[in-house]
């Protein structure tokens, strides 16, 4: 079982490496929903053997990013408005629970992580986000991770990590629309201020609003573009 970690964590094995690469490519949309994942093609693409590939695909299947089709192999999990609703509801439930736990147990080192990651996120949000999307994505991840990093439940962090990336998979589809239709920096500022004030109720309220606004814009984008 893994806990939520910064995105630049170093893989320990070849299976970990290809798992991370495949997961990132699915989340980023480089591997399209419902596309076939052929072992021979993937071996050449990622320069690895069949065994670590199959192990990585099995792990991704357990995480819900890949579907196993019996003797027919693997394909990328489909997307749908209904699935986005499901992922959103579960992410809200788990993230708010993790935030309350983190505030309860967070010490000075937790507060330092929140301050540092918010500062880095704020610096990039002062710039043209559309010219720095990759950097913004990482700093956004790091800030949200820092907020829950003092949570004492490894299982909660494990499943939250999966849901965060499932939600990110949808958010990436409509990222430009999301960033163009709202003041994301102000939303993060409100979350940050509530966290430093140790105001769990306000922190949870602002975080839920933040997540649901993303989901609403993404739902509209999915329907307009008929991407499912």
TIROVEX-635725 format. One record per atom (N, C-alpha, C, O): residue in one letter; x, y, z. Coordinates in steps of 0.2 Angstrom, whole numbers, padded with zeros to 4 digits, always signed. Example, Ala and Ser with C-alpha at 12.3 -4.5 7.8 and 13.67 -1.06 7.14 Angstrom:
BEGIN
A+0066-0028+0039;A+0062-0022+0039;A+0066-0016+0039;A+0071-0017+0042;S+0064-0011+0035;S+0068-0005+0036;S+0064+0000+0039;S+0067+0006+0040;
***
This chain:
BEGIN
X+0004-0006+0000;X+0000+0000+0000;X+0004+0006+0000;X+0009+0007+0004;X+0003+0011-0004;X+0006+0017-0004;X+0002+0023-0002;X-0004+0023-0002;X+0006+0028+0001;X+0002+0034+0003;X+0003+0039-0002;X+0008+0039-0006;X+0000+0045-0001;X+0000+0050-0006;X+0007+0054-0005;X+0009+0055+0001;X+0010+0054-0010;X+0017+0057-0010;X+0018+0062-0016;X+0014+0062-0021;X+0023+0066-0015;X+0025+0071-0021;X+0026+0067-0027;X+0028+0062-0027;X+0024+0071-0033;X+0024+0067-0039;X+0031+0065-0042;X+0032+0061-0046;X+0037+0068-0038;X+0043+0066-0041;X+0046+0061-0037;X+0052+0060-0037;X+0042+0057-0033;X+0045+0051-0029;X+0048+0046-0034;X+0046+0045-0040;X+0054+0044-0032;X+0058+0039-0036;X+0056+0032-0036;X+0055+0029-0031;X+0054+0029-0042;X+0052+0022-0042;X+0057+0017-0040;X+0063+0019-0041;X+0055+0012-0036;X+0060+0007-0033;X+0062+0001-0038;X+0067-0001-0037;X+0057+0000-0042;X+0058-0006-0047;X+0056-0004-0054;X+0053+0001-0055;X+0058-0009-0059;X+0056-0007-0065;X+0048-0007-0066;X+0045-0003-0070;X+0045-0012-0062;X+0037-0012-0062;X+0035-0005-0060;X+0030-0002-0063;X+0038-0002-0054;X+0036+0004-0052;X+0036+0010-0057;X+0032+0014-0058;X+0042+0009-0061;X+0043+0014-0066;X+0038+0014-0071;X+0035+0019-0073;X+0037+0008-0074;X+0032+0008-0080;X+0025+0009-0077;X+0021+0012-0081;X+0024+0007-0071;X+0017+0009-0068;X+0016+0016-0068;X+0011+0019-0069;X+0021+0020-0065;X+0021+0027-0065;X+0020+0030-0071;X+0016+0035-0072;X+0024+0028-0076;X+0023+0031-0083;X+0017+0030-0086;X+0014+0034-0089;X+0014+0024-0086;X+0007+0022-0089;X+0002+0026-0085;X-0003+0029-0088;X+0002+0026-0079;X-0003+0030-0075;X-0003+0037-0077;X-0008+0040-0078;X+0003+0040-0077;X+0004+0047-0079;X+0001+0049-0086;X-0002+0054-0088;X+0002+0044-0091;X+0000+0045-0098;X-0007+0044-0098;X-0011+0047-0103;X-0010+0040-0094;X-0018+0039-0094;X-0021+0045-0091;X-0026+0048-0094;X-0018+0048-0086;X-0021+0054-0082;X-0020+0060-0087;X-0025+0064-0087;X-0015+0060-0091;X-0013+0066-0095;X-0017+0066-0102;X-0017+0070-0106;X-0020+0060-0103;X-0024+0059-0109;X-0020+0057-0115;X-0022+0056-0121;X-0013+0055-0114;X-0009+0053-0119;X-0011+0046-0122;X-0011+0044-0127;X-0014+0042-0117;X-0017+0036-0118;X-0025+0037-0117;X-0027+0038-0112;X-0028+0037-0123;X-0035+0039-0123;X-0040+0034-0120;X-0038+0028-0120;X-0045+0037-0117;X-0050+0032-0114;X-0053+0027-0119;X-0054+0028-0125;X-0053+0021-0116;X-0055+0015-0120;X-0050+0012-0125;X-0052+0008-0129;X-0044+0015-0126;X-0039+0013-0131;X-0036+0007-0129;X-0036+0005-0123;X-0035+0002-0133;X-0031-0004-0132;X-0024-0003-0130;X-0021+0001-0132;X-0022-0007-0125;X-0016-0007-0122;X-0012-0014-0124;X-0012-0019-0121;X-0009-0014-0130;X-0006-0020-0133;X+0001-0020-0130;X+0005-0016-0130;X+0003-0026-0127;X+0009-0027-0124;X+0015-0026-0128;X+0020-0023-0126;X+0015-0028-0135;X+0021-0027-0139;X+0022-0020-0141;X+0028-0018-0141;X+0016-0016-0142;X+0017-0009-0143;X+0020-0006-0137;X+0024-0001-0137;X+0017-0007-0131;X+0020-0004-0125;X+0027-0006-0123;X+0031-0002-0120;X+0029-0012-0125;X+0036-0014-0124;X+0041-0009-0127;X+0046-0007-0125;X+0039-0008-0134;X+0043-0003-0138;X+0043+0004-0135;X+0048+0007-0135;X+0037+0006-0133;X+0035+0013-0131;X+0039+0014-0125;X+0042+0020-0124;X+0039+0010-0120;X+0042+0011-0113;X+0049+0008-0112;X+0052+0008-0107;X+0051+0004-0117;X+0057+0000-0117;X+0058-0004-0111;X+0063-0004-0107;X+0053-0008-0110;X+0053-0013-0104;X+0051-0020-0107;X+0048-0020-0112;X+0052-0025-0103;X+0049-0032-0104;X+0042-0033-0103;X+0039-0028-0100;X+0040-0038-0105;X+0033-0040-0104;X+0031-0041-0097;X+0025-0039-0095;X+0035-0044-0093;X+0033-0046-0086;X+0032-0039-0082;X+0026-0039-0079;X+0036-0034-0082;X+0035-0028-0078;X+0029-0025-0081;X+0025-0021-0077;X+0028-0025-0087;X+0022-0022-0090;X+0015-0025-0088;X+0011-0021-0086;X+0015-0031-0088;X+0009-0035-0086;X+0008-0034-0078;X+0002-0033-0076;X+0013-0033-0074;X+0012-0032-0067;X+0010-0025-0066;X+0005-0024-0062;X+0012-0020-0070;X+0010-0013-0070;X+0003-0012-0072;X-0001-0009-0068;X+0001-0016-0077;X-0006-0015-0080;X-0011-0018-0075;X-0016-0016-0074;X-0009-0024-0071;X-0013-0027-0066;X-0014-0022-0060;X-0020-0021-0058;X-0009-0018-0058;X-0009-0013-0053;X-0014-0008-0055;X-0018-0005-0051;X-0013-0006-0061;X-0018+0000-0064;X-0025-0002-0064;X-0029+0002-0063;X-0026-0009-0066;X-0033-0011-0066;X-0036-0011-0059;X-0042-0009-0058;X-0032-0013-0054;X-0034-0012-0047;X-0036-0005-0045;X-0040-0004-0041;X-0032+0000-0048;X-0033+0007-0046;X-0039+0010-0050;X-0041+0015-0049;X-0041+0006-0055;X-0047+0008-0059;X-0045+0012-0065;X-0049+0015-0069;X-0039+0012-0067;X-0037+0016-0073;X-0037+0012-0079;X-0037+0014-0085;X-0037+0005-0078;X-0036+0000-0084;X-0042-0005-0083;X-0043-0007-0077;X-0044-0007-0088;X-0049-0013-0088;X-0046-0019-0091;X-0043-0019-0096;X-0047-0025-0087;X-0044-0031-0090;X-0050-0035-0093;X-0055-0035-0091;X-0048-0037-0100;X-0054-0040-0104;X-0052-0047-0105;X-0053-0050-0111;X-0051-0051-0100;X-0050-0058-0100;X-0044-0060-0105;X-0038-0057-0104;X-0045-0064-0110;X-0040-0066-0115;X-0039-0060-0120;X-0034-0061-0124;X-0043-0055-0120;X-0042-0050-0125;X-0037-0044-0123;X-0036-0040-0127;X-0035-0045-0117;X-0029-0040-0114;X-0032-0034-0110;X-0037-0035-0106;X-0029-0029-0111;X-0031-0023-0107;X-0033-0017-0112;X-0031-0016-0117;X-0037-0012-0109;X-0038-0006-0112;X-0039-0001-0106;X-0040-0002-0101;X-0038+0006-0108;X-0039+0011-0104;X-0046+0012-0102;X-0051+0011-0106;X-0048+0013-0095;X-0055+0014-0093;X-0058+0019-0096;X-0055+0025-0098;X-0065+0018-0098;X-0068+0024-0101;X-0070+0030-0096;X-0069+0029-0090;X-0072+0035-0099;X-0075+0041-0095;X-0082+0042-0096;X-0085+0040-0101;X-0085+0045-0091;X-0093+0046-0092;X-0094+0052-0087;X-0091+0052-0082;X-0100+0055-0088;X-0102+0060-0083;X-0104+0057-0076;X-0103+0059-0071;X-0107+0051-0077;X-0109+0047-0071;X-0103+0045-0067;X-0103+0045-0061;X-0097+0043-0070;X-0091+0041-0067;X-0088+0047-0063;X-0086+0047-0058;X-0088+0053-0067;X-0086+0059-0064;X-0089+0061-0057;X-0086+0063-0052;X-0096+0060-0058;X-0100+0061-0052;X-0098+0057-0046;X-0097+0059-0040;X-0097+0050-0047;X-0095+0046-0042;X-0088+0047-0039;X-0087+0047-0033;X-0083+0049-0044;X-0077+0050-0041;X-0077+0057-0037;X-0073+0057-0032;X-0081+0062-0039;X-0081+0068-0036;X-0084+0067-0029;X-0081+0070-0024;X-0089+0063-0028;X-0092+0062-0022;X-0087+0059-0017;X-0087+0060-0011;X-0084+0054-0019;X-0079+0050-0015;X-0073+0054-0013;X-0071+0054-0008;X-0071+0058-0018;X-0065+0062-0017;X-0067+0067-0011;X-0063+0068-0007;X-0073+0070-0012;X-0075+0075-0007;X-0075+0072+0000;X-0073+0075+0005;X-0078+0066+0000;X-0079+0063+0007;X-0072+0061+0010;X-0071+0063+0016;X-0068+0058+0006;X-0061+0057+0009;X-0057+0063+0010;X-0053+0063+0015;X-0057+0068+0006;X-0052+0073+0007;X-0054+0077+0013;X-0050+0079+0017;X-0061+0078+0014;X-0063+0082+0020;X-0061+0078+0026;X-0059+0081+0031;X-0062+0071+0026;X-0060+0067+0032;X-0053+0068+0033;X-0050+0068+0039;X-0049+0068+0028;X-0041+0068+0029;X-0039+0075+0031;X-0035+0075+0035;X-0043+0080+0029;X-0041+0087+0031;X-0042+0088+0039;X-0038+0091+0042;X-0048+0085+0041;X-0049+0086+0048;X-0044+0082+0052;X-0042+0084+0057;X-0042+0076+0050;X-0037+0072+0053;X-0031+0076+0053;X-0027+0076+0058;X-0029+0079+0048;X-0022+0082+0047;X-0022+0088+0051;X-0017+0089+0054;X-0027+0092+0052;X-0027+0098+0056;X-0027+0096+0063;X-0023+0099+0067;X-0030+0090+0065;X-0030+0088+0072;X-0023+0086+0074;X-0020+0087+0080;X-0019+0083+0069;X-0012+0080+0071;X-0007+0084+0068;X-0001+0082+0070;X-0008+0089+0064;X-0002+0093+0061;X+0001+0097+0066;X-0002+0100+0070;X+0008+0097+0066;X+0012+0100+0070;X+0016+0106+0066;X+0013+0108+0061;X+0021+0109+0069;X+0025+0114+0065;X+0027+0112+0058;X+0027+0116+0054;X+0029+0106+0058;X+0032+0103+0051;X+0026+0103+0046;X+0028+0105+0040;X+0020+0101+0048;X+0015+0101+0044;X+0013+0109+0041;X+0012+0110+0035;X+0013+0113+0046;X+0012+0120+0044;X+0017+0123+0040;X+0015+0127+0035;X+0023+0121+0041;X+0029+0123+0036;X+0028+0121+0029;X+0029+0124+0025;X+0025+0114+0029;X+0024+0112+0022;X+0018+0116+0018;X+0019+0117+0012;X+0013+0117+0022;X+0008+0121+0019;X+0010+0128+0017;X+0008+0130+0012;X+0014+0131+0021;X+0016+0138+0020;X+0020+0138+0013;X+0020+0142+0009;X+0025+0133+0013;X+0030+0133+0008;X+0027+0131+0001;X+0028+0134-0004;X+0022+0126+0001;X+0019+0124-0005;X+0014+0129-0007;X+0013+0130-0013;X+0011+0133-0003;X+0006+0138-0005;X+0010+0144-0008;X+0008+0147-0013;X+0016+0145-0005;X+0020+0151-0008;X+0022+0149-0015;X+0022+0153-0019;X+0024+0143-0016;X+0027+0141-0023;X+0021+0141-0028;X+0021+0143-0033;X+0015+0139-0025;X+0009+0139-0030;X+0007+0146-0031;X+0005+0148-0037;X+0007+0150-0026;X+0005+0158-0027;X+0010+0161-0032;X+0007+0165-0037;X+0016+0159-0032;X+0021+0162-0037;X+0019+0161-0044;X+0020+0165-0049;X+0017+0154-0045;X+0016+0152-0052;X+0009+0155-0054;X+0008+0156-0060;X+0004+0156-0049;X-0002+0159-0051;X-0002+0166-0052;X-0007+0169-0054;X+0003+0169-0051;X+0004+0176-0053;X+0006+0177-0060;X+0006+0183-0063;X+0008+0172-0063;X+0010+0172-0070;X+0004+0170-0075;X-0001+0169-0072;X+0006+0169-0081;X+0001+0167-0086;X+0001+0159-0085;X+0005+0155-0087;X-0005+0157-0082;X-0005+0150-0081;X-0005+0145-0087;X-0002+0140-0087;X-0008+0148-0092;X-0008+0144-0098;X-0001+0143-0101;X+0000+0138-0106;X+0004+0147-0099;X+0011+0146-0102;X+0015+0142-0097;X+0021+0140-0098;X+0012+0140-0091;X+0015+0136-0086;X+0011+0131-0083;X+0011+0129-0077;X+0007+0127-0087;X+0002+0122-0085;X+0006+0117-0081;X+0003+0115-0076;X+0011+0114-0084;X+0014+0108-0081;X+0017+0110-0074;X+0016+0106-0069;X+0020+0116-0073;X+0023+0118-0067;X+0017+0119-0062;X+0017+0117-0056;X+0012+0122-0064;X+0006+0124-0060;X+0003+0117-0058;X+0001+0117-0052;X+0002+0112-0062;X-0001+0106-0060;X+0003+0103-0054;X+0000+0100-0049;X+0010+0103-0055;X+0014+0100-0049;X+0013+0104-0043;X+0012+0101-0037;X+0013+0110-0043;X+0013+0114-0037;X+0006+0114-0034;X+0005+0114-0028;X+0001+0113-0038;X-0006+0112-0036;X-0007+0106-0032;X-0010+0105-0027;X-0004+0100-0035;X-0004+0094-0032;X+0000+0094-0025;X-0002+0092-0020;X+0006+0098-0025;X+0010+0098-0019;X+0006+0102-0013;X+0007+0100-0007;X+0002+0107-0015;X-0001+0111-0010;X-0007+0106-0007;X-0008+0106-0001;X-0011+0103-0011;X-0016+0099-0009;X-0013+0093-0005;X-0016+0091+0000;X-0008+0090-0007;X-0004+0085-0003;X-0002+0087+0004;X-0003+0084+0009;X+0001+0093+0004;X+0003+0096+0010;X-0002+0097+0015;X-0002+0096+0021;X-0008+0099+0013;X-0014+0100+0018;X-0016+0094+0021;X-0018+0094+0027;X-0015+0088+0018;X-0018+0082+0021;X-0012+0078+0024;X-0013+0072+0026;X-0006+0080+0023;X+0000+0076+0024;X+0001+0074+0032;X+0005+0069+0033;X-0002+0077+0036;X-0002+0075+0043;X-0007+0070+0045;X-0008+0068+0051;X-0011+0068+0040;X-0017+0063+0042;X-0013+0056+0044;X-0009+0054+0041;X-0016+0053+0049;X-0013+0047+0052;X-0015+0041+0049;X-0013+0036+0051;X-0020+0041+0045;X-0023+0035+0042;X-0020+0034+0035;X-0021+0037+0030;X-0016+0028+0035;X-0012+0026+0028;X-0018+0024+0023;X-0017+0025+0017;X-0023+0021+0025;X-0028+0018+0021;X-0032+0024+0018;X-0033+0024+0012;X-0033+0029+0022;X-0037+0035+0019;X-0032+0038+0014;X-0035+0040+0009;X-0026+0039+0015;X-0021+0042+0011;X-0021+0038+0004;X-0020+0041-0001;X-0020+0032+0005;X-0020+0027-0001;X-0026+0028-0006;X-0025+0029-0012;X-0032+0028-0003;X-0037+0028-0007;X-0039+0035-0010;X-0041+0036-0015;X-0037+0040-0006;X-0037+0047-0008;X-0033+0048-0014;X-0035+0052-0019;X-0027+0045-0014;X-0022+0046-0019;X-0025+0044-0026;X-0024+0047-0031;X-0028+0038-0025;X-0031+0035-0032;X-0037+0040-0034;X-0037+0042-0040;X-0041+0043-0029;X-0046+0047-0031;X-0044+0054-0034;X-0047+0056-0039;X-0039+0056-0031;X-0036+0063-0033;X-0034+0062-0041;X-0035+0066-0045;X-0030+0056-0042;X-0028+0056-0049;X-0034+0054-0054;X-0034+0056-0060;X-0039+0050-0051;X-0045+0049-0056;X-0048+0056-0057;X-0050+0057-0063;X-0049+0060-0052;X-0052+0067-0053;X-0047+0071-0058;X-0050+0075-0062;X-0041+0070-0057;X-0036+0074-0061;X-0037+0072-0069;X-0036+0076-0073;X-0038+0066-0070;X-0039+0063-0076;X-0045+0067-0080;X-0044+0069-0086;X-0050+0068-0076;X-0056+0072-0079;X-0054+0079-0080;X-0055+0082-0085;X-0051+0082-0074;X-0049+0089-0074;X-0045+0091-0080;X-0045+0096-0083;X-0040+0086-0082;X-0035+0088-0087;X-0039+0089-0094;X-0037+0092-0098;X-0045+0085-0095;X-0049+0086-0101;X-0051+0093-0102;X-0052+0096-0108;X-0053+0097-0096;X-0055+0103-0097;X-0051+0108-0093;X-0054+0113-0091;X-0045+0107-0092;X-0040+0111-0088;X-0041+0119-0090;X-0041+0123-0086;X-0040+0120-0097;X-0040+0127-0099;X-0046+0130-0098;X-0047+0136-0096;X-0052+0127-0099;X-0059+0130-0097;X-0059+0131-0090;X-0062+0136-0088;X-0057+0126-0086;X-0057+0127-0078;X-0053+0134-0076;X-0056+0138-0072;X-0047+0134-0079;X-0043+0140-0076;X-0045+0146-0079;X-0044+0152-0076;X-0049+0146-0085;X-0051+0152-0088;X-0057+0155-0085;X-0059+0161-0087;X-0061+0151-0082;X-0068+0153-0079;X-0068+0154-0072;X-0074+0155-0069;X-0063+0155-0069;X-0063+0156-0061;X-0056+0159-0059;X-0051+0159-0062;X-0057+0161-0053;X-0051+0164-0049;X-0048+0158-0045;X-0050+0158-0039;X-0044+0154-0048;X-0041+0148-0044;X-0037+0151-0038;X-0037+0147-0033;X-0033+0156-0039;X-0029+0158-0034;X-0033+0161-0028;X-0031+0159-0022;X-0038+0164-0029;X-0042+0166-0023;X-0045+0160-0019;X-0045+0160-0013;X-0047+0155-0023;X-0049+0149-0020;X-0044+0146-0016;X-0045+0144-0010;X-0038+0145-0018;X-0032+0142-0015;X-0031+0147-0008;X-0029+0144-0003;X-0031+0153-0009;X-0030+0158-0004;X-0035+0157+0002;X-0033+0156+0008;X-0041+0156+0001;X-0046+0154+0006;X-0045+0148+0009;X-0045+0147+0015;X-0043+0143+0005;X-0041+0136+0008;X-0035+0137+0013;X-0035+0134+0018;X-0030+0140+0011;X-0024+0141+0014;X-0025+0145+0021;X-0023+0143+0026;X-0029+0150+0021;X-0030+0154+0027;X-0034+0150+0032;X-0033+0151+0038;X-0039+0146+0030;X-0042+0142+0034;X-0038+0137+0037;X-0039+0135+0043;X-0033+0134+0033;X-0029+0129+0036;X-0024+0132+0041;X-0024+0129+0047;X-0021+0138+0040;X-0017+0141+0045;X-0021+0143+0051;X-0018+0143+0057;X-0027+0145+0051;X-0031+0146+0056;X-0034+0140+0060;X-0037+0141+0065;X-0032+0134+0058;X-0035+0128+0060;X-0042+0128+0061;X-0045+0125+0066;X-0045+0131+0056;X-0053+0131+0056;X-0055+0126+0051;X-0056+0127+0045;X-0056+0120+0054;X-0058+0114+0050;X-0064+0115+0046;X-0065+0113+0041;X-0069+0118+0049;X-0076+0119+0046;X-0075+0123+0040;X-0078+0121+0034;X-0072+0129+0040;X-0071+0133+0034;X-0066+0130+0029;X-0068+0130+0023;X-0061+0127+0032;X-0057+0123+0027;X-0060+0118+0023;X-0059+0118+0017;X-0064+0114+0026;X-0068+0109+0022;X-0073+0112+0018;X-0074+0109+0012;X-0077+0117+0020;X-0081+0121+0016;X-0078+0123+0009;X-0081+0123+0004;X-0072+0127+0010;X-0069+0130+0004;X-0066+0125+0000;X-0066+0125-0006;X-0064+0119+0003;X-0061+0114-0001;X-0066+0110-0005;X-0065+0109-0011;X-0072+0109-0002;X-0078+0106-0006;X-0080+0110-0012;X-0081+0108-0017;X-0081+0117-0010;X-0083+0121-0016;X-0078+0121-0021;X-0080+0121-0027;X-0071+0121-0020;X-0066+0121-0025;X-0066+0115-0029;X-0066+0115-0035;X-0067+0109-0026;X-0068+0103-0030;X-0074+0102-0034;X-0074+0100-0040;X-0080+0104-0031;X-0086+0104-0035;X-0086+0109-0041;X-0090+0107-0046;X-0083+0114-0040;X-0083+0119-0045;X-0079+0116-0051;X-0081+0117-0057;X-0074+0113-0050;X-0070+0109-0055;X-0074+0104-0058;X-0074+0104-0065;X-0078+0100-0054;X-0082+0095-0057;X-0088+0098-0062;X-0089+0095-0067;X-0091+0103-0059;X-0096+0106-0063;X-0094+0109-0070;X-0097+0107-0075;X-0088+0112-0070;X-0086+0115-0077;X-0084+0109-0081;X-0085+0109-0087;X-0081+0104-0078;X-0079+0098-0082;X-0085+0094-0085;X-0085+0092-0091;X-0090+0093-0081;X-0096+0090-0083;X-0099+0094-0089;X-0101+0091-0094;X-0099+0100-0089;X-0102+0104-0094;X-0098+0103-0101;X-0100+0103-0106;X-0091+0103-0100;X-0086+0102-0105;X-0087+0095-0108;X-0087+0095-0114;X-0088+0090-0104;X-0089+0083-0107;X-0095+0083-0111;X-0095+0080-0117;X-0101+0086-0109;X-0107+0086-0113;X-0107+0090-0119;X-0109+0088-0124;X-0103+0096-0119;X-0103+0100-0125;X-0099+0097-0130;X-0100+0097-0136;X-0093+0094-0128;X-0089+0091-0133;X-0090+0083-0134;X-0087+0080-0139;X-0095+0081-0131;X-0097+0073-0132;X-0091+0069-0131;X-0090+0065-0136;X-0087+0069-0126;X-0081+0066-0125;X-0082+0059-0122;X-0077+0056-0119;X-0088+0056-0121;X-0089+0050-0118;X-0094+0046-0122;X-0095+0040-0121;
***
